[in-house]
């Protein structure tokens, strides 16, 4: 009889402990692994609300050669790459960059005002006096007022003469010139030959 009472007491205590551990949920009951997922989602949502995404962009290099051809990066075998880092998001995207370039061409001819310095020889003085090389040398300032390709028209004011000049560009700043003008000394007409430097 005593053994029966002992067994009954043991079964009753096990039932009571099981009843105490099985508590009733007030809301929706979820498993622990599901709860961990929900907590992680909530943490990431909070992170995205508190931080800004970070974008890493590749540089685009553009090269124009002497012939006006345009080359650029951002194509195979090295495509343009964008990287996004935001909390638990790491996204890498690759694509092709289209480069559209416009080139401005100077007009072939135009009216323009560009100052220049020139040095010239007045041949008439040399013909009059072969020893007068010093007095035949003239320097002055000119104002270019018309340009067509490598050719230009200029009005010049020198130490010994005033003239109208035609010139041929040899570089962007230097060139050869000829002209016709009047000497200040006796107002006789004279041609001139020389070179110029454009400012």
TORDRENZA-557399 format. One record per residue: residue in one letter; x, y, z of N, C-alpha, C in turn. Coordinates in nm, 3 decimals, always signed. Atoms other than C-alpha are relative to their C-alpha. Example, Ala and Ser with C-alpha at 12.3 -4.5 7.8 and 13.67 -1.06 7.14 Angstrom:
# TORDRENZA-557399
<A <+0.089 -0.119 +0.000> <+1.230 -0.450 +0.780> <+0.090 +0.120 +0.000>>,
<S <-0.082 -0.119 -0.006> <+1.367 -0.106 +0.714> <-0.077 +0.109 +0.073>>,
***
This chain:
# TORDRENZA-557399
<X <+0.084 -0.121 +0.000> <+0.000 +0.000 +0.000> <+0.086 +0.126 +0.000>>,
<X <-0.092 -0.116 -0.007> <+0.283 +0.234 +0.082> <+0.065 +0.027 -0.134>>,
<X <-0.060 -0.019 +0.131> <+0.442 +0.171 -0.259> <-0.096 +0.067 -0.096>>,
<X <+0.102 -0.060 +0.088> <+0.116 +0.262 -0.434> <-0.011 +0.149 +0.028>>,
<X <+0.010 -0.143 -0.038> <+0.098 +0.589 -0.240> <+0.122 +0.076 -0.051>>,
<X <-0.123 -0.067 +0.046> <+0.459 +0.672 -0.331> <-0.004 +0.023 -0.151>>,
<X <+0.008 -0.014 +0.146> <+0.400 +0.608 -0.703> <-0.101 +0.107 -0.038>>,
<X <+0.104 -0.099 +0.028> <+0.081 +0.818 -0.698> <+0.053 +0.140 +0.028>>,
<X <-0.058 -0.131 -0.036> <+0.270 +1.103 -0.527> <+0.097 +0.047 -0.107>>,
<X <-0.098 -0.034 +0.103> <+0.547 +1.094 -0.793> <-0.068 +0.044 -0.128>>,
<X <+0.074 -0.038 +0.121> <+0.302 +1.103 -1.085> <-0.066 +0.135 +0.015>>,
<X <+0.067 -0.128 -0.026> <+0.112 +1.392 -0.926> <+0.097 +0.116 -0.006>>,
<X <-0.100 -0.109 +0.002> <+0.430 +1.598 -0.878> <+0.048 +0.029 -0.143>>,
<X <-0.040 -0.021 +0.141> <+0.532 +1.542 -1.244> <-0.106 +0.077 -0.075>>,
<X <+0.110 -0.070 +0.067> <+0.189 +1.655 -1.365> <-0.007 +0.147 +0.041>>,
<X <+0.003 -0.138 -0.050> <+0.200 +1.965 -1.145> <+0.114 +0.084 -0.061>>,
<X <-0.113 -0.074 +0.056> <+0.547 +2.063 -1.273> <-0.022 +0.028 -0.149>>,
<X <+0.029 -0.020 +0.143> <+0.438 +2.018 -1.637> <-0.103 +0.110 -0.019>>,
<X <+0.104 -0.102 +0.006> <+0.132 +2.234 -1.573> <+0.057 +0.137 +0.026>>,
<X <-0.060 -0.129 -0.034> <+0.348 +2.507 -1.424> <+0.087 +0.053 -0.115>>,
<X <-0.089 -0.043 +0.108> <+0.589 +2.512 -1.723> <-0.076 +0.039 -0.125>>,
<X <+0.080 -0.031 +0.119> <+0.316 +2.530 -1.993> <-0.088 +0.118 +0.028>>,
<X <+0.075 -0.122 -0.029> <+0.205 +2.893 -1.959> <-0.079 +0.043 -0.124>>,
<X <+0.086 -0.048 +0.107> <-0.067 +3.052 -2.168> <+0.050 +0.133 -0.053>>,
<X <-0.044 -0.125 +0.061> <+0.038 +3.328 -2.421> <-0.117 +0.099 -0.004>>,
<X <+0.102 -0.104 +0.011> <-0.148 +3.658 -2.408> <-0.024 +0.038 -0.147>>,
<X <+0.011 -0.035 +0.141> <-0.074 +3.723 -2.782> <+0.020 -0.122 -0.087>>,
<X <-0.031 +0.110 +0.090> <+0.069 +3.506 -3.060> <+0.130 -0.065 +0.045>>,
<X <-0.119 +0.072 -0.042> <+0.317 +3.243 -2.954> <+0.082 -0.039 -0.123>>,
<X <-0.090 +0.037 +0.109> <+0.622 +3.192 -3.181> <+0.116 -0.079 +0.056>>,
<X <-0.118 +0.076 -0.042> <+0.914 +2.959 -3.172> <+0.120 +0.093 +0.014>>,
<X <-0.116 -0.084 -0.028> <+1.250 +3.089 -3.054> <+0.075 +0.038 -0.128>>,
<X <-0.073 -0.032 +0.123> <+1.412 +3.065 -3.398> <-0.075 +0.105 -0.082>>,
<X <+0.078 -0.102 +0.070> <+1.124 +3.267 -3.549> <+0.011 +0.135 +0.070>>,
<X <-0.016 -0.123 -0.076> <+1.156 +3.522 -3.270> <+0.134 +0.067 -0.030>>,
<X <-0.131 -0.054 +0.033> <+1.525 +3.562 -3.347> <-0.003 +0.069 -0.136>>,
<X <+0.010 -0.061 +0.132> <+1.440 +3.633 -3.712> <-0.073 +0.135 +0.009>>,
<X <+0.076 -0.125 -0.016> <+1.182 +3.898 -3.610> <+0.085 +0.108 +0.066>>,
<X <-0.086 -0.097 -0.067> <+1.431 +4.064 -3.377> <+0.108 +0.054 -0.094>>,
<X <-0.102 -0.044 +0.096> <+1.695 +4.074 -3.653> <-0.059 +0.096 -0.102>>,
<X <+0.067 -0.090 +0.094> <+1.446 +4.231 -3.897> <-0.024 +0.136 +0.063>>,
<X <+0.024 -0.126 -0.070> <+1.354 +4.494 -3.637> <+0.129 +0.079 +0.016>>,
<X <-0.128 -0.067 -0.018> <+1.723 +4.570 -3.573> <+0.048 +0.062 -0.132>>,
<X <-0.042 -0.052 +0.130> <+1.795 +4.613 -3.946> <-0.088 +0.118 -0.043>>,
<X <+0.088 -0.112 +0.031> <+1.490 +4.837 -3.988> <+0.042 +0.124 +0.079>>,
<X <-0.047 -0.112 -0.082> <+1.617 +5.055 -3.704> <+0.132 +0.055 -0.056>>,
<X <-0.128 -0.042 +0.058> <+1.965 +5.062 -3.865> <-0.022 +0.084 -0.125>>,
<X <+0.026 -0.074 +0.123> <+1.827 +5.177 -4.201> <-0.062 +0.136 +0.027>>,
<X <+0.058 -0.129 -0.035> <+1.634 +5.452 -4.030> <+0.100 +0.095 +0.062>>,
<X <-0.098 -0.084 -0.070> <+1.940 +5.578 -3.844> <+0.125 +0.029 -0.083>>,
<X <-0.121 -0.019 +0.079> <+2.211 +5.552 -4.114> <-0.035 +0.021 -0.146>>,
<X <+0.016 -0.024 +0.143> <+2.254 +5.659 -4.477> <+0.078 -0.107 -0.078>>,
<X <-0.074 +0.097 +0.082> <+2.356 +5.417 -4.753> <+0.129 +0.061 -0.053>>,
<X <-0.129 -0.042 +0.053> <+2.716 +5.438 -4.879> <+0.016 -0.054 -0.141>>,
<X <-0.019 +0.039 +0.139> <+2.775 +5.437 -5.254> <+0.147 +0.016 -0.037>>,
<X <-0.137 -0.006 +0.052> <+3.115 +5.358 -5.406> <-0.008 -0.008 -0.152>>,
<X <+0.012 -0.009 +0.145> <+3.141 +5.465 -5.771> <+0.139 -0.003 -0.063>>,
<X <-0.125 -0.001 +0.075> <+3.418 +5.391 -6.019> <+0.023 +0.136 -0.065>>,
<X <-0.034 -0.120 +0.077> <+3.601 +5.685 -6.175> <-0.018 -0.027 -0.148>>,
<X <+0.010 +0.008 +0.146> <+3.534 +5.754 -6.542> <+0.113 +0.083 -0.059>>,
<X <-0.114 -0.070 +0.060> <+3.849 +5.844 -6.735> <-0.026 +0.020 -0.150>>,
<X <+0.023 -0.036 +0.140> <+3.813 +6.026 -7.067> <+0.131 +0.055 -0.057>>,
<X <-0.124 -0.042 +0.066> <+4.108 +6.070 -7.305> <-0.034 +0.042 -0.143>>,
<X <+0.016 -0.049 +0.136> <+4.107 +6.279 -7.624> <+0.138 +0.009 -0.063>>,
<X <-0.132 -0.003 +0.064> <+4.399 +6.220 -7.861> <+0.012 +0.120 -0.093>>,
<X <-0.027 -0.115 +0.085> <+4.554 +6.467 -8.104> <-0.089 +0.007 -0.122>>,
<X <+0.090 +0.002 +0.115> <+4.317 +6.359 -8.380> <-0.146 +0.024 +0.038>>,
<X <+0.135 -0.028 -0.045> <+4.012 +6.438 -8.169> <-0.082 -0.123 +0.034>>,
<X <+0.072 +0.122 -0.035> <+3.919 +6.075 -8.101> <-0.014 -0.009 +0.152>>,
<X <+0.032 +0.003 -0.143> <+3.756 +6.015 -7.761> <-0.001 -0.144 +0.049>>,
<X <-0.004 +0.131 -0.063> <+3.830 +5.714 -7.540> <-0.041 +0.016 +0.147>>,
<X <+0.042 -0.008 -0.140> <+3.676 +5.637 -7.202> <-0.005 -0.136 +0.065>>,
<X <+0.009 +0.123 -0.077> <+3.668 +5.378 -6.927> <-0.147 -0.035 +0.025>>,
<X <+0.136 +0.041 -0.034> <+3.364 +5.186 -6.807> <-0.060 -0.101 -0.095>>,
<X <+0.048 +0.104 +0.091> <+3.340 +4.904 -7.060> <+0.083 -0.126 +0.021>>,
<X <-0.074 +0.125 -0.012> <+3.454 +4.544 -7.088> <+0.143 +0.017 -0.052>>,
<X <+0.011 +0.101 -0.107> <+3.686 +4.399 -6.973> <-0.006 +0.058 +0.141>>,
<X <+0.009 -0.063 -0.131> <+3.661 +4.654 -6.689> <-0.126 +0.086 +0.005>>,
<X <+0.126 -0.075 +0.003> <+3.293 +4.750 -6.664> <-0.011 +0.097 +0.117>>,
<X <+0.027 -0.099 -0.106> <+3.167 +5.042 -6.460> <-0.071 -0.070 +0.116>>,
<X <+0.050 +0.072 -0.117> <+3.091 +4.925 -6.104> <-0.053 +0.099 +0.105>>,
<X <+0.060 -0.074 -0.111> <+2.862 +5.064 -5.833> <-0.018 -0.095 +0.117>>,
<X <+0.014 +0.082 -0.120> <+2.874 +4.928 -5.477> <-0.084 +0.076 +0.103>>,
<X <+0.088 -0.057 -0.102> <+2.602 +4.989 -5.215> <+0.017 -0.077 +0.130>>,
<X <-0.009 +0.057 -0.135> <+2.660 +4.928 -4.844> <-0.100 +0.072 +0.088>>,
<X <+0.101 -0.059 -0.087> <+2.364 +4.979 -4.610> <-0.044 -0.105 +0.099>>,
<X <+0.028 +0.096 -0.106> <+2.343 +4.792 -4.282> <+0.038 -0.140 -0.046>>,
<X <-0.034 +0.137 +0.041> <+2.316 +4.425 -4.383> <-0.008 -0.019 -0.151>>,
<X <+0.007 +0.010 +0.146> <+2.284 +4.507 -4.756> <+0.137 +0.032 -0.060>>,
<X <-0.120 -0.024 +0.080> <+2.590 +4.477 -4.980> <-0.034 -0.038 -0.145>>,
<X <+0.044 +0.021 +0.137> <+2.496 +4.520 -5.346> <+0.108 +0.050 -0.095>>,
<X <-0.097 -0.037 +0.103> <+2.736 +4.529 -5.644> <-0.069 -0.009 -0.136>>,
<X <+0.062 -0.003 +0.133> <+2.610 +4.635 -5.987> <+0.105 +0.044 -0.102>>,
<X <-0.095 -0.032 +0.105> <+2.809 +4.648 -6.312> <-0.075 +0.034 -0.128>>,
<X <+0.064 -0.039 +0.124> <+2.728 +4.814 -6.640> <+0.097 +0.067 -0.095>>,
<X <-0.080 -0.062 +0.105> <+2.851 +4.990 -6.952> <-0.026 +0.150 -0.002>>,
<X <+0.012 -0.145 +0.003> <+2.919 +5.366 -6.968> <+0.004 +0.047 -0.145>>,
<X <+0.001 -0.062 +0.132> <+2.824 +5.554 -7.284> <+0.051 +0.142 +0.013>>,
<X <-0.061 -0.133 -0.005> <+3.040 +5.861 -7.339> <-0.039 +0.076 -0.126>>,
<X <+0.041 -0.086 +0.110> <+2.894 +6.137 -7.556> <+0.080 +0.129 +0.013>>,
<X <-0.087 -0.117 -0.006> <+3.145 +6.412 -7.635> <-0.030 +0.093 -0.117>>,
<X <+0.020 -0.102 +0.103> <+3.100 +6.736 -7.827> <+0.127 +0.083 -0.011>>,
<X <-0.120 -0.078 +0.023> <+3.386 +6.927 -7.983> <-0.034 +0.125 -0.079>>,
<X <+0.027 -0.127 +0.068> <+3.372 +7.293 -8.079> <+0.114 +0.031 -0.097>>,
<X <-0.098 -0.035 +0.102> <+3.549 +7.391 -8.401> <-0.003 +0.151 -0.023>>,
<X <-0.007 -0.142 +0.031> <+3.672 +7.742 -8.463> <-0.041 +0.023 -0.146>>,
<X <+0.038 -0.029 +0.139> <+3.523 +7.905 -8.775> <+0.123 +0.022 -0.086>>,
<X <-0.114 -0.014 +0.090> <+3.749 +7.909 -9.080> <+0.041 +0.147 -0.014>>,
<X <-0.031 -0.142 +0.007> <+3.724 +8.288 -9.107> <-0.087 +0.076 +0.098>>,
<X <+0.075 -0.083 -0.094> <+3.614 +8.560 -8.869> <+0.070 +0.135 +0.015>>,
<X <-0.055 -0.129 -0.038> <+3.659 +8.923 -8.778> <+0.034 -0.006 +0.149>>,
<X <-0.044 +0.007 -0.138> <+3.858 +8.949 -8.458> <+0.107 +0.105 +0.023>>,
<X <-0.103 -0.096 -0.036> <+4.089 +9.185 -8.273> <+0.100 -0.069 +0.091>>,
<X <-0.107 +0.063 -0.077> <+4.419 +9.035 -8.158> <+0.127 +0.082 -0.015>>,
<X <-0.124 -0.078 +0.011> <+4.728 +9.239 -8.073> <+0.120 -0.089 -0.031>>,
<X <-0.122 +0.073 +0.032> <+5.070 +9.136 -8.198> <+0.118 +0.098 -0.002>>,
<X <-0.125 -0.075 +0.014> <+5.430 +9.255 -8.194> <+0.067 -0.047 -0.129>>,
<X <-0.065 +0.040 +0.125> <+5.618 +9.263 -8.522> <+0.134 +0.072 -0.016>>,
<X <-0.128 -0.058 +0.039> <+5.965 +9.330 -8.654> <+0.015 -0.018 -0.151>>,
<X <-0.004 +0.005 +0.146> <+6.030 +9.413 -9.019> <+0.118 +0.080 -0.055>>,
<X <-0.101 -0.073 +0.077> <+6.273 +9.544 -9.279> <-0.073 +0.084 -0.105>>,
<X <+0.054 -0.087 +0.103> <+6.189 +9.841 -9.503> <+0.099 +0.000 -0.118>>,
<X <-0.099 +0.015 +0.108> <+6.362 +9.748 -9.832> <+0.033 +0.130 -0.072>>,
<X <-0.024 -0.125 +0.074> <+6.326 +10.098 -9.984> <+0.121 +0.073 +0.056>>,
<X <-0.113 -0.069 -0.060> <+6.576 +10.241 -9.735> <+0.131 -0.068 -0.039>>,
<X <-0.122 +0.071 +0.039> <+6.827 +9.970 -9.821> <+0.035 +0.029 -0.144>>,
<X <-0.026 -0.031 +0.140> <+6.786 +10.040 -10.191> <+0.055 +0.142 -0.015>>,
<X <-0.047 -0.137 +0.007> <+6.841 +10.411 -10.129> <+0.142 +0.014 +0.053>>,
<X <-0.133 -0.008 -0.061> <+7.144 +10.357 -9.907> <+0.034 -0.137 +0.056>>,
<X <-0.033 +0.136 -0.039> <+7.302 +10.013 -9.878> <+0.061 -0.009 +0.139>>,
<X <-0.058 +0.000 -0.136> <+7.467 +10.114 -9.550> <-0.103 +0.035 +0.107>>,
<X <+0.103 -0.046 -0.094> <+7.137 +10.216 -9.388> <-0.083 -0.116 +0.054>>,
<X <+0.075 +0.115 -0.052> <+7.044 +9.876 -9.242> <-0.069 +0.032 +0.132>>,
<X <+0.060 -0.033 -0.130> <+6.980 +10.020 -8.898> <-0.128 +0.079 -0.017>>,
<X <+0.120 -0.082 +0.022> <+6.735 +10.281 -9.026> <-0.106 -0.075 -0.078>>,
<X <+0.098 +0.080 +0.074> <+6.567 +10.014 -9.241> <-0.073 -0.099 +0.089>>,
<X <+0.062 +0.096 -0.091> <+6.478 +9.805 -8.936> <-0.113 +0.070 +0.077>>,
<X <+0.118 -0.060 -0.064> <+6.131 +9.872 -8.793> <-0.066 -0.101 +0.092>>,
<X <+0.076 +0.083 -0.093> <+5.944 +9.734 -8.494> <-0.126 +0.076 +0.038>>,
<X <+0.124 -0.067 -0.037> <+5.591 +9.802 -8.381> <-0.104 -0.095 +0.054>>,
<X <+0.115 +0.077 -0.046> <+5.254 +9.685 -8.259> <-0.106 -0.001 -0.109>>,
<X <+0.105 +0.013 +0.099> <+4.981 +9.555 -8.484> <-0.128 -0.050 +0.063>>,
<X <+0.130 +0.050 -0.045> <+4.612 +9.480 -8.443> <-0.061 -0.083 -0.113>>,
<X <+0.059 +0.092 +0.098> <+4.486 +9.177 -8.630> <-0.151 +0.016 +0.003>>,
<X <+0.145 -0.023 +0.002> <+4.130 +9.240 -8.746> <-0.076 -0.102 -0.086>>,
<X <+0.069 +0.102 +0.081> <+4.055 +8.954 -8.990> <+0.089 -0.123 -0.008>>,
<X <-0.075 +0.126 +0.001> <+4.154 +8.588 -8.989> <-0.077 -0.101 -0.085>>,
<X <+0.060 +0.105 +0.084> <+4.090 +8.314 -9.248> <+0.099 -0.115 -0.007>>,
<X <-0.095 +0.110 -0.006> <+4.257 +7.982 -9.174> <+0.132 +0.048 +0.056>>,
<X <-0.130 -0.046 -0.048> <+4.631 +8.051 -9.140> <+0.033 +0.143 -0.043>>,
<X <-0.026 -0.134 +0.052> <+4.600 +8.392 -9.312> <-0.068 +0.105 +0.086>>,
<X <+0.057 -0.107 -0.080> <+4.537 +8.723 -9.138> <+0.034 +0.136 -0.060>>,
<X <-0.023 -0.138 +0.040> <+4.508 +9.095 -9.209> <+0.018 +0.084 +0.125>>,
<X <-0.038 -0.075 -0.119> <+4.662 +9.344 -8.968> <+0.031 +0.145 -0.036>>,
<X <-0.044 -0.139 +0.009> <+4.702 +9.719 -8.923> <+0.113 +0.018 +0.100>>,
<X <-0.117 -0.012 -0.086> <+5.047 +9.804 -8.786> <+0.045 +0.143 +0.017>>,
<X <-0.055 -0.132 -0.032> <+5.201 +10.108 -8.619> <+0.139 -0.021 +0.055>>,
<X <-0.138 +0.023 -0.040> <+5.580 +10.100 -8.606> <+0.074 +0.128 +0.033>>,
<X <-0.083 -0.115 -0.034> <+5.863 +10.328 -8.503> <+0.027 +0.086 -0.125>>,
<X <-0.036 -0.072 +0.122> <+5.945 +10.421 -8.864> <-0.110 +0.002 -0.105>>,
<X <+0.104 +0.003 +0.103> <+5.622 +10.344 -9.051> <-0.133 -0.047 +0.056>>,
<X <+0.131 +0.058 -0.024> <+5.253 +10.270 -9.047> <-0.038 -0.082 -0.120>>,
<X <+0.019 +0.091 +0.112> <+5.125 +9.985 -9.259> <-0.122 -0.086 +0.016>>,
<X <+0.095 +0.110 +0.004> <+4.866 +9.731 -9.359> <+0.078 -0.125 -0.036>>,
<X <-0.082 +0.120 +0.014> <+4.996 +9.375 -9.341> <-0.087 -0.121 -0.027>>,
<X <+0.056 +0.132 +0.018> <+4.908 +9.030 -9.463> <+0.098 -0.101 +0.058>>,
<X <-0.091 +0.092 -0.069> <+5.047 +8.735 -9.269> <-0.044 -0.144 -0.015>>,
<X <+0.023 +0.145 +0.005> <+5.075 +8.358 -9.265> <+0.047 -0.058 +0.133>>,
<X <-0.035 +0.062 -0.128> <+5.068 +8.167 -8.934> <+0.089 -0.122 -0.024>>,
<X <-0.085 +0.119 +0.001> <+5.355 +7.923 -8.890> <-0.026 -0.087 +0.122>>,
<X <+0.046 +0.068 -0.121> <+5.246 +7.832 -8.535> <-0.119 +0.077 +0.052>>,
<X <+0.113 -0.073 -0.059> <+4.968 +7.948 -8.304> <+0.037 +0.144 +0.035>>,
<X <-0.041 -0.132 -0.046> <+5.175 +8.252 -8.202> <+0.099 +0.071 -0.093>>,
<X <-0.102 -0.060 +0.086> <+5.444 +8.310 -8.468> <-0.041 -0.014 -0.145>>,
<X <+0.029 +0.010 +0.141> <+5.427 +8.379 -8.837> <+0.084 +0.096 -0.083>>,
<X <-0.071 -0.083 +0.098> <+5.561 +8.551 -9.150> <-0.097 +0.104 -0.051>>,
<X <+0.088 -0.108 +0.044> <+5.426 +8.885 -9.271> <+0.066 +0.083 -0.110>>,
<X <-0.040 -0.101 +0.097> <+5.449 +9.124 -9.565> <-0.104 +0.112 +0.007>>,
<X <+0.094 -0.111 -0.009> <+5.292 +9.466 -9.588> <+0.041 +0.116 -0.088>>,
<X <-0.027 -0.123 +0.076> <+5.278 +9.806 -9.748> <-0.045 +0.117 +0.085>>,
<X <+0.033 -0.111 -0.087> <+5.291 +10.134 -9.565> <+0.067 +0.129 -0.040>>,
<X <-0.056 -0.133 +0.021> <+5.417 +10.488 -9.532> <+0.105 +0.025 +0.107>>,
<X <-0.105 -0.034 -0.095> <+5.745 +10.598 -9.371> <-0.033 +0.134 +0.067>>,
<X <+0.027 -0.123 -0.072> <+5.710 +10.863 -9.100> <+0.099 +0.112 -0.038>>,
<X <-0.104 -0.099 +0.023> <+6.033 +11.037 -9.204> <-0.037 +0.097 -0.112>>,
<X <+0.032 -0.086 +0.114> <+5.925 +11.166 -9.544> <-0.131 -0.039 -0.067>>,
<X <+0.132 +0.044 +0.050> <+5.586 +10.995 -9.594> <+0.010 -0.064 -0.139>>,
<X <-0.011 +0.075 +0.125> <+5.717 +10.789 -9.885> <-0.053 -0.141 +0.022>>,
<X <+0.052 +0.137 -0.014> <+5.546 +10.455 -9.949> <+0.114 -0.101 +0.002>>,
<X <-0.103 +0.102 -0.010> <+5.738 +10.143 -9.865> <-0.061 -0.136 +0.028>>,
<X <+0.040 +0.136 -0.041> <+5.687 +9.767 -9.856> <+0.077 -0.039 +0.126>>,
<X <-0.072 +0.051 -0.116> <+5.793 +9.573 -9.549> <-0.012 -0.151 +0.006>>,
<X <-0.006 +0.145 -0.011> <+5.889 +9.213 -9.480> <+0.049 -0.031 +0.141>>,
<X <-0.045 +0.033 -0.135> <+5.919 +9.052 -9.138> <-0.076 -0.116 +0.062>>,
<X <+0.069 +0.104 -0.076> <+5.779 +8.830 -8.870> <-0.075 +0.061 +0.118>>,
<X <+0.081 -0.053 -0.109> <+5.535 +8.867 -8.582> <-0.014 -0.102 +0.112>>,
<X <+0.035 +0.082 -0.117> <+5.450 +8.734 -8.238> <-0.136 +0.043 +0.048>>,
<X <+0.137 -0.032 -0.043> <+5.082 +8.716 -8.142> <-0.013 -0.023 +0.150>>,
<X <+0.019 +0.011 -0.146> <+4.988 +8.778 -7.777> <-0.111 -0.099 +0.031>>,
***
